[in-house]
Amino acid sequence: MVRDGFDEGVAPGGLKDADEIKILICYLLKSVGKPLSFENLNEILQHDGLCNYFGFASALHEMLVSGHVDLVKDDGVELYKVTVLGAQTAALFERRLPLAVREKAINTAVKLLAQIKRESENRVEITESDGGFDVACSVFDMGDTLMSVKLLVADRAQAESIKKQFQKTPEIIYKGVLALMTGDAAAAAELLNPKKE
């Protein structure tokens, strides 16, 4: 059986038709209501195998040429935004896409945008030092630093692990540090062993 390279990486139920991929991109950009980078769009569409990279990249380029999407810059980063034509196309043809595909795309986009927001509000910097790696974790709220913690760890793998965990749950780490620093053992214990509902 001969396999087409443009079908590679597409999950069962995913999109292989170029027009459907274009509709999905327009639908996604219209639904999230904000421009997204090439990397963000690709990550959303690749996450559940909704289409493959080649189909996505080709469709996005053709839509840029046809005027369904525009490129805008934000702090030097190129972002794709849906145009009026793209939004009208999405509204007219979105039902052509399987409901499961639309839902997966939106759910992945919401999670990705939440992660981007968390990472912009909570920073982690890793720098190499004489004794290993310094990991500086900071929680911000409306421009104010709520917490800043700096740890020295033995290697880069440990530093990356701390960064990943901090970015995943900065609010829990903040609450935990606050509980420990104020001596609120009950609050600290609750964070370690949350009640099952």
N, C-alpha and C positions, 0 to 999 in steps of 0.2 A: 504494500500500500504506500503510495507516494503522499507525503505530507507537505502542505504548503507552509513556508516559513512565516507567512502572515497570519496563520492560524495558531502558531506556537504560543503557548502561554495563556490562551483563552480558555477559561473554565467552561464546563458545560452550562449552557444558558447565556454565556457571554456573547458579545457582539463581534461579528466579523465583517459585516457590511459597512462600507465607508460612510454611506449616508446616515445609517443609524448611529455610528460613532460621532458624527458631526452633530446630530440632534442631541445626543447625550451630553456633549460638551456645552452646547448652548443651554440646555436644560439645567445642567449643573451650575454654570455661571449665573444664570438667571435666578435660580433657587437660592444660592448662597448670598447673592446680592452684593458681592464684592469681588474685585479683581484677584486673580490667583496667578502665581508664577508657573512656569512650565513644569518645574519640579513638583510643585504641589498638585497640579492637575494630573501629571503622570502617576504620582504616588496614589492618588485617589482611584484612578482607573485601573491601576495594576494591582491594588490591594486585594481585591476579590476576583481577579482575572476577568474583569469586565471587557477588556480588549487588550491587545498586546501593544508593545511600545511602537512598533512600526506603523500599525494602523492609527494609533493615537497621534504620533508625530506628523504623519502625512495629512490626516484630517485637520489638525490644528493649522498647519501651514496653508492648506487650501481655503480654510475659513478666514484666515487673515487676508488672503488675496481677494476673496469674494466679498469681504466687508461684513461678515457675520460676527467677527471679533476684532478688537483693536488692541494695540500694544500701548501701555501707559507706563510711566516710570514713577516709582515711589522710593525716595532715598537711594536713587541709582539702581534699583532693582526693577527689571522688566516684568510687568504683570499683564495678563490677558483679561480684558473685560468684554462682556457681551455688548453688542451694539443693539440699536432698536430693531434692525433687520434680524439679528440673531435671536433676540427675545421673542419677536413675532414668529419666527420659525419654530422655536421651542414650544410656544403656546399652541401652534397649529398642529405640530407633529409629535408631541411628547407621548401621546397615547399609542403611538406606533412601537414604542419601547416597552418591553415587559416590565410590569410593576416591580418585580423583584430586582431588576437592574436599576431602576430609578431609586428604589429604597436603599439598596446597598451603596450607591454613589453618594446619596445625601447623608446617610449615617456615617460613612467614612469621612466625608467632608467636614461634618460637624465635629467629629473627634479630632481631626487634623487641625481645624481652626482653634479648638479649645487648647490643644497642645501648643500651638504657636503662641496663643495669648499667654498661657502659663509660662512659657519659656521667655517671653518678652518682659513679663512682670517679675520673674524670679530668675536671677542670673547665677550661673556657675562658671567660675574661671579656674582652669587648671594650669599651673606653671611648674616647671621643673626647678628643683632647688638642690642644694648640696646633699640633703638628707633623704631625698625622694621626690615627692610631688606635693605641692600645696594645692588644696582644693578650697576655694573661697565661695561659699554659698550665701546668697542674699535674697531676702524677701522684701518686695517693695509694694507700697499701696499709695496711689495718687502722688507719686514722686518722693514719698518719705520712705526711708529705710526702716522696716519693722524689725528685721533681724539680719545679722551678718555673722557668719561662723566661718572660721578658717581652720582646716585640718591638715596635718602633715601625714601622708601615707607612704608606704614603701614603694609602690610601683604604679605605672600608668593604668594597668587593668583595674586595680582597686579604686583609683581616682575616677575612672570612667564609670565604674559600678555605683559609686557614691553620686556622681552627677546624674546618672539615669534615675536612681531612686529618688533623689531630691526633686528632679523635674517632674516625676510622676505624681508625687504627693507632697508638695511644699507646704500646704496648709496643715497637714497632719504633723509634719516635722516641726513647724512653727508652734503648734499647740502643745506638742510634746516637750519642746525646750521650755516653753513658758510654764507648763505644769511642773516640770522638774525644778526650774529655777525659783518658783514660788512655793515649792514644797507641797504642791497639791497632788499627793500620791494617788488619790482616787481618780483624778482626771488622767494621770499618766497611766494608771492601770487600765482604765477604760479604753485608752488609745491602743494599748497592747492587746487587749482582749475585748473587742467590741461586742455588745449584746446582739444576739441573733433575733431578728424580728420575725 
